[in-house]
């Protein structure tokens, strides 16, 4: 993943429930609601440094969980393979023509892959 914010947001989507309540709240406010550290600190009644420390710990925890499990990377890899399978199935549909059992099975395969990809 190229974009660090996207990476952190995905990690949060997958593993956010494993963070403490404050880590979840501050992370969400900063990364998803786009609040500055100062804005969060003002809301929470703590220092900007305190907010920074909590968010940094949350990010490190999320990254560590991903390093240990590889769940997000496997999910991303599966999405790429699914897209490739969809492309192949659509080509097969074109090659199989308008009728026959092969065409019907290919249509079913295309539909199934589309459902999995959504």
Secondary structure as GFF3:
##gff-version 3
##sequence-region A 1 118
A	DSSP	alpha_helix	4	15	.	.	.	ID=ss1
A	DSSP	three_ten_helix	16	18	.	.	.	ID=ss2
A	DSSP	alpha_helix	21	27	.	.	.	ID=ss3
A	DSSP	pi_helix	28	32	.	.	.	ID=ss4
A	DSSP	alpha_helix	37	44	.	.	.	ID=ss5
A	DSSP	alpha_helix	48	69	.	.	.	ID=ss6
A	DSSP	alpha_helix	71	96	.	.	.	ID=ss7
A	DSSP	alpha_helix	100	117	.	.	.	ID=ss8
###
